[in-house]
Amino acid sequence: MLRILIVLLALTAPAFGEEVVAGLSQNRVAITANFDGSEILVFGAVKRDAPAPVTGEMHVIVTVSGPSKPVTVRRKEHRYGIWMNTDSVVVDAAPSFYSIATSAPLADILLDTEDLRHRISIPRAIRLVGAPDDISDAASFTEALIRIKTKKDLYQLKPETVIMDEETLFKTQIALPANLTEGAYITRIFLTRNGQVVDAYETTIAVQKVGLERWLYNLAHEKPLIYGILSLVIAIAAGWGASAVFRYLRP
């Protein structure tokens, strides 16, 4: 009986001795006045204490998640000849940016139970705890949020973009769009075999405004009155300057 239990445990246990060793081309992104996006190279290797198992192919999943915050999703309906907001649902936490790169289609390399445990896929990364009692299709609001974020390139699913070499070396590139939210971007790398996560690695990319962008951001949030007056002065000066130029150029 004991021998049978040992065999069953050996068959169901994930592969041991496989570990992610990874790095990033940069761990800090500076948002300046002319920032138009950035690309992060994620690379690494699989460290093993023993030869790789002969059963099950090794795969890699890379996720980059921006700061999460509550988001209100509203539904519009055509009533009385106009489009108007009707129902709304507050999503408790949704990443401002979320990108997934995989070495194969996600459904082929990750079990649903593992996805639920690690919150890897885009729907799992969004947390919707509850909805109003009169909303019977709360899931459709999450789907709408994903659709909107995807159109803005803020949610990305890129299967088969992680390049693997002999189940040891891997690399991929994550494209960060220009409309990034400032904060810590959590980067996770998962090794999977037979749909199970055998190891995970986590690091952080700091995304911050710098220079004039940082000064204006701090001024707007810490001293809004001064920021408003300064904006008004600049607008008046720009209008006066444009008017003077046109008067000078007019024959």
PAZA-311551 format. One record per residue: z negated, y, x negated of N, C-alpha, C in turn; residue in one letter. Coordinates in steps of 0.05 Angstrom, whole numbers, plus 5000, padded with zeros to 4 digits. Layout:
! residues N
ZYXZYXZYXA...
//
This chain:
! residues 251
500049764983500050005000500050254983M498450264962498250484944500850534930L502250314922504850334909506950464927R506850394953508750504972508250804975I505650894976505051174979506051334955L505751214931506651354906509651394907I511151184916514051204918514851424938V513551434961514151634981513651914971L511451954957510852224946512952304925L513852114909515852174889518552254901A519152124925521652184938521652454952L519352534963519152774979518353024963T517252984939516353214923518653354910A518553624908520753774895520753714865P522953784852523153734823521253904808A519853784789517953934773519153994746F517954184731518754254705521254424704G522054554726524254734726523255014733E523855204715522655474718524755684713E524555904728526456134724525556304701V527456364683527056564662529256774667V528557014675530557204684530057484673A532157644676531957924667533858094683G533658364681535358554695536558744674L538958834680540259024662538759294662S537359354684535659594685533559554706Q531159654701528959634721528259904732N529960104728529460364739532060494746R532260604770534660744779533861034786V535261224774534661504778536661624798A535661744819537361874839537562164832I539962244824540462524817542262654838T542962904833544663044853547362924856A548462794835551062674837550962364837N548762254846548361964847550261844868F551961654860553861524878553461224879D551161124872550660844873550260734844G549460484843548960354817549360054820S549759924798549959634798547859514779E546359314789544359184773545358904766I545358844740546158574731543558404730L543558184745541357994745542257754730V540857674709541657444693539157274686F539657034678537356864670538156584664G536156414661536656134655534455964669A534955704670533055514681531755374657V529155414655527655284634526555014644K527054804628526154534636524354414615R522354264625520654104608521653824604D523753754621524853484620527753504628A529353294625532153294634532253354664P534453484672534853554700535053304717A534053314741534253084759537153014765P537752764769540552684773541352714803V539352744820539952774849539553064858T541353164873541153434883542153634864G543753824873544954024856543154274856E542854394832541254634829542854874839M541455054854542755304863540855534859H541955774860540356024855540856214878V538656334887538756554907537456794896I538757024897537657274888537457474911V535057584915534757784936533558044925T534558264935533458524927532658674953V530158744956529058864981527959134976S528859334991527759604989525159625005G523959865004521359905019521759855049P519759715061519859655089518359865105S519259915129517960115146518660055175K517060145194517760105223520260255230P521860125248524360245257524560215287V525260435301525660425330528560375336T529160165350531860095358532160155388V534160315395534560385423537260275433R537160205459539560105472540760325489R543360365487544760565504546360425525K546360535549547960435571549460665584E551660595596553360795609552460815638H551161045644550061085670550761375679R551461395705552061655717554261805701Y556061655689558261785675557661865646G555261815637554561885609553161655596I553161655569551661455554548761565550W546861395556544061485553542361255543M540061325529538261125520536661015543N536460745542534960615564532460475552T532860235540530660085529530360145499D527960095489527460125460525459925451S525759835426523859645414523259745386V520659735378519759815352519659565334V521359555314521259335294519059405275V517059225272514659285257515259345228D517059195215517659245187520459145182A522159325172524959265165525559385138A526659225119527259335093529359565095P528959775080530959985080533559895067S533359695049535759575036535059285032F537059105036536658825031539258695023Y539258565000541658434990541058154982S542857964990542457684982545057594968I544757484944546957364929546257074924A548156894929547556614926549756474910T549156234900551156084885552755904904S552055884929553455734950552655844977A554055774998553255875025550255825030P548856025040545956015043545055775060L546455725081545655505099545855235086A547555215065547954955051545854905029D544455115021542655084998539655145004I539155215029536355295037535655175064L533555015065532554915090531355135107L531455105133530355315151527355345147D525955115141523055135137522455295112T524055265091523655425067524355715071E526355765087527056045094524756175109D523556025128521356125143518956185125L518556015105516256045087516556285068R518956315057519356525037520756775048H521656775073523057005085525357095068R527356925065529556985047531957105062I532756985084535157085098534457355111S536557505118536257775129534557775155I535157595174533457595198530557535193P529957355173527257295166525857525152R527357685138526157915123525258135142A526258135167525458335186523158225203I521058385206518658285221518458435248R518858275269518558385296516358225310L513958335310511658195320511758165351V512258385364512258375394514158575405G514658555431516458745445515258795472A515959015485514959065512515558835531P513758805551514058585570516558595586D517658835589520158855605522658805589D522358745563524658685546524858375543I526858255554527157965553528957875530S530358055518532257985496531558135471D529158115462528258265438529958195414A530857945412532457865388534958035386A536058125408538558275407538158545393S535758655395535158905381535158865351F534058635342534058575313536958535304T538558395320541358355313542858625312E542158805330543459075329542659225304A540159205296539259335271540759225247L540958965246542458835224545358925223I546558945247549359025248549659315239R547859495246548059775238547659805208I545559665198545059675169547259555152K548559345163550759225148553159405147T553759555168555959745168555459965147K552960035143552260245123552060135095K552559875092552359735066549459715056D547559745074544759725067543759435069L545059275085544458985086546958835076Y546558665057548758525044548258225042Q550158065049549957775045552457695029L552057615004554357554986554157264976K555157074992555156794983557056744960P556256554943557856464920558556694901E556756884898557057094878555257064854T553456864855551856794832553356584816V554056654792555556474774553656304758I553856034760552155854746553855694725M552555644702553855494681552155244675D553155014683551854754677548954744687E548454874710545854874723543654984704E544455154686542455254666542555564665T544855684661545155964659546256074686L545456314693546456434717546556744714F548256864730548457154730549757254756K549157494765550357614788549957924786T551358064802551058354804550358444832Q548458614834547558724860548459024861I549959094881550959364884549059524901A547859734890546159914904547760154914L547760204940549460434950548160694944P549560914951548661184945546361264963A546261164987544261245007541761075005N540561074981538160914977535661064985L533560914994530961034999529261004974T527861214967526161204943523861004946E523260864924520960674925521360444907G519760234911519859994894521659784908A523659684893525459484904524759214891Y523859034908522858774899525258594895I525458484871527658294865526458014862T527557834877526557554876528857364869R528257164853530156964845528956694852I530456534868529556274876531356054865F530155844855531555604848531255404870L533455294880533255094901534654834893T533554624903534854354899534354194925R536454084936536253944961535054114984N535654374982534854565002531954664999G530554564980527754634975527554834952Q525655024954525155204932523355074912V524455044887522954914866521555114848V522555364847521155564832522155844841D520556044836521256324844520256514823A521756734820521056944801521257214815Y519457394809519457654822519057874802E520558094806520158334790520858574808T520658814797520959054813522859254799T524559374815526259594806525259854818I524660044802523660304811525960494817A526160584842528260774849526961044855V527661244839526261504842528261734839Q527661944854529162194851528162334825K530062454811529362594786530662864786V529663044768530863304764530663474789G532863614796532963794819532363644845L533363394847532963244872529963194876E528463124854525563084856524163344863R524963564851523663824857524063904886W526463874896527063944924525563754943L525463504937524063304954521063374956Y519863424932516963494932516463754947N518263954943517964214956518064184987L520064024996520463985025518063845038A516763665024514663515036511863635031H511563775009508963885002508664175011E510864335010510764615018513164675036K513164565061515464595078516164885085P514165065087514665345094516265475072L515465435047516865555024519765435022I519965175028522565045027524365165048Y523365215072524965335094525865615087G523965775076524766055068526866045046I526465875026528365855004531165765014L531165575033533765485044535165715059S533565875074534666105088535766315069L534366365047535266565028537866465015V537966205008540366104995542766115014I542266055040544466065059545466345063A543666545064544466825067546066915042I544966835018546366914994549166794992A549366535000551966404999553866535018A552966605042554666735061555567005052G553667165040554367425030556367405007W555967204989557667174967560467094975G560766914995563366835005564767075018A563267235033564467465046565467665026S563967715004564767894983567267804969A567467534965569867424951572367464969V572067414995574367445013575267735015F573267925015573968205016575468294991R574668174968575968244943578768134941Y579167884952581767764951583667864972L582667994993584368085015586068325005R588768305009590468514999590068775014P
//
